[in-house]
Amino acid sequence: MIELIRNARIDFMGKRYLAFILSGVLIILGITGIVQISRGKANLGIDFAGGVAIEIKFDQAFSLAEIRDAFNRAGLKDVELQDIPEEKKLIVKIKRKEEEITRLTESIINALRTNMSLSNFTVESTTEIGPKVGKRLRDDALWAIAMATLGILIYITLRFKFRFSLGATIATFHDVLALVGIFYLLGKEFNLVVLSALLTVAGYSLTDTVVVFDRIRENMRKNINEATDKLINRSINEVLSRTIITSLTTLFAALALYLFGGAAIHDFSLAILIGVIIGTYSSIFVASPVVLLFGGMKIQK
């Protein structure tokens, strides 16, 4: 492994209280986001709120201003538009109650054909989800995150000791809550794509945390009389180059998706970008300090 930082001696554990303050703010923000999502008050996609999404491909370049004007003339309100200029595509989303969904797709198509000069287009896909189905998907999504975290707790407990599993679980919860909070603060839409990003970030964070824990456990067996805070600091510094290289590699891949991947995966790649940064931070400043907090200042075999 390339050593980006040779003989690092950074006192990570000495900065744990500052990290706890930052993490506390992120967790509070994340809990706020979770509460708002469960209440249906956040910016929920049609996957969770119910409504219609239509993907349309035009034969020629189009203007969003003209399309908005066409919908206004047809009396269609609260229409969300997302254009993909390089492919001459338009994604139209409208959140509606179940009884209003039936003829909504037809109304959208008729509005474009009647009120636009560009009437040559093809409907490539249509998604219609009622609010009852959306609520079920939203509840199942929260359960999926909870069950995944429980599985992490069991896995780390079997592989390490309980204080390690506690640190990994808290760090994973921290990362998911932080990402939810940041997306809520940015007003981003929560949908199944973002949910998959949350679970991806949880898996990445766990992997990074396990690497740090492996080195801590290895050093514990070799240095039974060393103070825990010093041992953890030394362990993190020993794998610091690996952590930086892995995180940068993942960040570059996510950044490429964000810049060149298209609108369909824009939010997913943004979530991965933010999640990698948070996951790297939490494996050092959240998971490891929890091990120190519950392990005592002296190593226990």
C-alpha positions as CSV (number, residue, x, y, z in Angstrom):
1,M,0.0,0.0,0.0
2,I,1.3,3.4,-0.9
3,E,2.1,5.5,2.2
4,L,0.7,8.9,1.6
5,I,1.5,9.9,5.2
6,R,4.6,8.3,6.7
7,N,5.0,7.8,10.4
8,A,1.8,9.7,11.2
9,R,1.3,10.6,14.8
10,I,-2.0,12.5,14.8
11,D,-3.9,12.6,18.2
12,F,-7.3,11.6,16.9
13,M,-8.6,10.6,20.3
14,G,-7.6,14.0,21.8
15,K,-10.1,15.6,19.4
16,R,-13.0,13.2,20.1
17,Y,-15.0,15.8,22.2
18,L,-15.0,18.3,19.3
19,A,-16.1,15.4,17.0
20,F,-18.9,14.5,19.4
21,I,-20.3,18.0,19.2
22,L,-20.2,17.9,15.4
23,S,-21.8,14.4,15.3
24,G,-24.4,15.5,17.8
25,V,-25.5,18.3,15.5
26,L,-25.6,15.9,12.5
27,I,-27.6,13.3,14.5
28,I,-30.2,15.9,15.6
29,L,-30.6,17.1,12.1
30,G,-30.9,13.4,10.9
31,I,-33.6,12.6,13.5
32,T,-35.5,15.7,12.4
33,G,-35.4,14.5,8.9
34,I,-36.5,11.0,9.8
35,V,-39.5,12.4,11.8
36,Q,-40.5,14.6,8.9
37,I,-40.2,11.7,6.5
38,S,-42.4,9.5,8.7
39,R,-44.9,12.3,8.9
40,G,-44.9,12.8,5.1
41,K,-43.7,16.4,5.5
42,A,-40.3,16.0,3.8
43,N,-39.7,16.3,0.1
44,L,-40.9,12.8,-0.7
45,G,-40.7,11.3,-4.2
46,I,-43.7,9.6,-5.8
47,D,-42.2,6.3,-4.5
48,F,-43.2,7.4,-1.0
49,A,-45.8,10.1,-1.5
50,G,-47.8,8.7,-4.4
51,G,-48.3,10.3,-7.8
52,V,-47.3,10.0,-11.4
53,A,-43.9,10.1,-13.2
54,I,-43.6,10.2,-17.0
55,E,-40.4,10.0,-19.0
56,I,-40.8,11.7,-22.5
57,K,-38.4,11.8,-25.4
58,F,-38.8,14.7,-27.9
59,D,-37.6,14.7,-31.5
60,Q,-36.2,18.2,-31.1
61,A,-34.7,20.4,-28.4
62,F,-37.4,21.9,-26.1
63,S,-37.8,24.7,-23.7
64,L,-38.8,24.2,-20.0
65,A,-40.5,27.6,-20.0
66,E,-42.7,26.5,-22.9
67,I,-43.5,23.2,-21.2
68,R,-44.4,25.0,-17.9
69,D,-46.6,27.4,-19.9
70,A,-48.4,24.4,-21.5
71,F,-49.2,22.8,-18.2
72,N,-50.4,26.1,-16.8
73,R,-52.8,26.5,-19.7
74,A,-54.1,23.0,-19.0
75,G,-54.6,23.8,-15.4
76,L,-52.0,21.3,-14.1
77,K,-50.4,22.7,-10.9
78,D,-47.4,21.6,-8.8
79,V,-45.7,19.9,-11.8
80,E,-42.0,19.0,-11.2
81,L,-39.9,19.1,-14.4
82,Q,-36.5,17.5,-14.9
83,D,-34.8,17.8,-18.3
84,I,-32.0,15.8,-19.8
85,P,-30.9,18.1,-22.7
86,E,-28.3,15.8,-24.2
87,E,-30.9,13.1,-24.7
88,K,-33.8,15.5,-25.4
89,K,-35.7,13.9,-22.6
90,L,-38.1,15.3,-20.0
91,I,-39.2,13.7,-16.7
92,V,-42.6,15.0,-15.5
93,K,-43.6,14.3,-11.9
94,I,-46.9,15.2,-10.1
95,K,-47.7,14.2,-6.6
96,R,-51.4,13.4,-6.2
97,K,-53.9,11.6,-4.1
98,E,-55.0,8.1,-5.2
99,E,-58.4,9.2,-6.6
100,E,-56.7,11.9,-8.8
101,I,-54.2,9.5,-10.4
102,T,-56.5,7.7,-12.8
103,R,-56.6,10.2,-15.7
104,L,-53.5,12.2,-14.7
105,T,-51.2,10.6,-17.2
106,E,-53.6,11.3,-20.0
107,S,-54.0,14.9,-18.9
108,I,-50.2,15.4,-19.0
109,I,-49.9,14.0,-22.5
110,N,-52.9,16.0,-23.8
111,A,-51.5,19.2,-22.3
112,L,-48.2,18.8,-24.1
113,R,-49.8,17.8,-27.5
114,T,-52.4,20.7,-27.3
115,N,-50.4,23.6,-26.0
116,M,-46.9,23.1,-27.4
117,S,-45.4,23.8,-30.8
118,L,-43.3,20.6,-30.5
119,S,-45.9,17.8,-30.5
120,N,-43.7,15.0,-31.8
121,F,-42.6,13.1,-28.7
122,T,-42.7,9.6,-27.4
123,V,-43.7,8.4,-23.9
124,E,-40.9,6.0,-22.9
125,S,-42.1,5.1,-19.4
126,T,-44.9,5.8,-17.0
127,T,-45.0,5.2,-13.2
128,E,-48.2,5.5,-11.2
129,I,-48.1,5.0,-7.4
130,G,-51.0,5.5,-5.0
131,P,-50.3,7.2,-1.6
132,K,-51.2,4.0,0.2
133,V,-48.5,2.1,-1.7
134,G,-46.2,5.0,-1.1
135,K,-46.7,4.9,2.6
136,R,-46.1,1.2,2.7
137,L,-42.9,1.7,0.7
138,R,-41.8,4.5,3.1
139,D,-42.5,2.3,6.2
140,D,-40.7,-0.7,4.6
141,A,-37.7,1.6,3.8
142,L,-37.3,2.6,7.5
143,W,-37.6,-1.0,8.5
144,A,-35.0,-2.0,6.0
145,I,-32.5,0.4,7.5
146,A,-33.3,-0.7,11.0
147,M,-32.9,-4.4,10.1
148,A,-29.7,-3.8,8.3
149,T,-28.3,-2.0,11.4
150,L,-29.4,-4.9,13.6
151,G,-27.6,-7.3,11.3
152,I,-24.4,-5.2,11.6
153,L,-24.7,-5.3,15.4
154,I,-24.9,-9.1,15.4
155,Y,-22.1,-9.6,12.9
156,I,-19.6,-7.3,14.7
157,T,-20.5,-8.8,18.1
158,L,-19.6,-12.3,16.8
159,R,-16.4,-11.1,15.0
160,F,-15.2,-8.7,17.7
161,K,-16.3,-7.9,21.3
162,F,-19.5,-6.1,22.2
163,R,-17.9,-2.7,22.6
164,F,-16.7,-3.0,19.0
165,S,-20.1,-3.9,17.8
166,L,-21.5,-0.9,19.7
167,G,-19.0,1.4,18.1
168,A,-19.8,0.1,14.6
169,T,-23.5,0.3,15.1
170,I,-23.5,3.8,16.5
171,A,-21.2,4.9,13.6
172,T,-23.5,3.3,11.1
173,F,-26.6,4.9,12.6
174,H,-24.6,8.2,12.7
175,D,-23.8,8.0,9.0
176,V,-27.3,7.2,7.9
177,L,-28.8,9.9,10.1
178,A,-26.2,12.5,9.0
179,L,-26.9,11.8,5.3
180,V,-30.7,12.0,5.8
181,G,-30.2,15.2,7.7
182,I,-28.0,16.8,5.0
183,F,-30.4,15.8,2.3
184,Y,-33.4,17.1,4.3
185,L,-31.5,20.4,4.8
186,L,-30.7,20.6,1.1
187,G,-34.4,20.0,0.2
188,K,-33.5,16.9,-1.8
189,E,-36.1,14.4,-2.8
190,F,-36.3,11.1,-0.8
191,N,-37.1,8.1,-3.0
192,L,-36.1,4.5,-3.5
193,V,-32.8,5.6,-5.3
194,V,-31.8,7.6,-2.2
195,L,-32.7,4.7,0.0
196,S,-30.4,2.5,-2.0
197,A,-27.7,5.1,-1.5
198,L,-28.3,5.1,2.3
199,L,-27.8,1.4,2.4
200,T,-24.7,1.6,0.2
201,V,-23.2,4.2,2.5
202,A,-24.0,2.1,5.6
203,G,-22.1,-0.9,4.0
204,Y,-19.1,1.3,3.0
205,S,-18.9,2.8,6.5
206,L,-19.0,-0.6,8.1
207,T,-16.2,-1.9,5.8
208,D,-14.0,1.1,6.7
209,T,-14.7,0.7,10.4
210,V,-13.9,-3.0,10.4
211,V,-10.5,-2.2,8.9
212,V,-9.7,0.2,11.7
213,F,-11.1,-2.3,14.3
214,D,-9.0,-5.1,12.9
215,R,-5.8,-3.1,13.5
216,I,-6.9,-2.0,17.0
217,R,-7.6,-5.7,17.9
218,E,-4.3,-6.8,16.5
219,N,-2.4,-4.2,18.5
220,M,-4.4,-5.1,21.6
221,R,-3.0,-8.6,21.5
222,K,0.5,-7.3,21.1
223,N,0.5,-4.5,23.6
224,I,-1.6,-5.5,26.6
225,N,-0.1,-2.8,28.9
226,E,-0.5,0.2,26.5
227,A,-3.1,2.8,27.3
228,T,-6.2,2.4,25.2
229,D,-6.3,5.9,23.8
230,K,-2.7,5.7,22.7
231,L,-3.2,2.3,21.2
232,I,-6.2,3.4,19.2
233,N,-4.4,6.5,18.0
234,R,-1.5,4.4,16.8
235,S,-3.8,1.9,15.1
236,I,-5.7,4.6,13.2
237,N,-2.4,6.2,12.1
238,E,-1.1,2.9,10.9
239,V,-4.0,2.4,8.5
240,L,-4.4,6.1,7.7
241,S,-2.8,5.9,4.3
242,R,-5.1,3.0,3.4
243,T,-8.2,4.9,4.6
244,I,-7.3,8.0,2.6
245,I,-6.5,6.0,-0.6
246,T,-9.7,4.0,-0.4
247,S,-11.8,7.0,0.3
248,L,-10.3,9.0,-2.5
249,T,-10.7,6.2,-5.0
250,T,-14.4,5.9,-4.1
251,L,-14.8,9.7,-4.1
252,F,-13.4,10.0,-7.6
253,A,-15.7,7.3,-8.9
254,A,-18.7,8.9,-7.3
255,L,-17.7,12.3,-8.6
256,A,-17.5,11.0,-12.1
257,L,-21.0,9.6,-11.8
258,Y,-22.2,12.9,-10.3
259,L,-20.7,15.0,-13.2
260,F,-21.3,12.6,-16.2
261,G,-23.8,10.1,-15.1
262,G,-26.9,12.0,-16.0
263,A,-29.9,13.3,-14.1
264,A,-31.3,9.9,-13.3
265,I,-28.5,9.1,-10.8
266,H,-27.6,12.6,-9.8
267,D,-29.0,12.3,-6.3
268,F,-27.6,8.8,-5.8
269,S,-24.1,9.9,-6.7
270,L,-24.4,13.0,-4.5
271,A,-25.4,10.8,-1.6
272,I,-22.4,8.5,-2.2
273,L,-20.1,11.5,-2.3
274,I,-21.4,12.9,1.0
275,G,-21.6,9.4,2.5
276,V,-18.0,8.5,1.8
277,I,-16.8,11.6,3.5
278,I,-19.1,11.0,6.5
279,G,-18.2,7.3,6.7
280,T,-14.5,8.0,6.7
281,Y,-14.9,10.6,9.4
282,S,-17.1,8.3,11.6
283,S,-14.8,5.3,11.5
284,I,-12.1,7.5,13.1
285,F,-14.0,10.0,15.2
286,V,-17.2,8.1,16.1
287,A,-16.6,4.3,16.1
288,S,-13.1,4.4,17.7
289,P,-14.0,6.8,20.5
290,V,-17.0,4.6,21.4
291,V,-14.6,1.7,21.8
292,L,-12.4,3.9,24.0
293,L,-15.5,5.1,26.0
294,F,-16.8,1.6,26.8
295,G,-13.4,-0.2,26.9
296,G,-11.7,1.8,29.6
297,M,-8.4,3.5,29.6
298,K,-6.5,0.2,30.0
299,I,-6.5,-2.7,27.7
300,Q,-8.6,-5.7,28.8
301,K,-7.7,-9.1,27.3
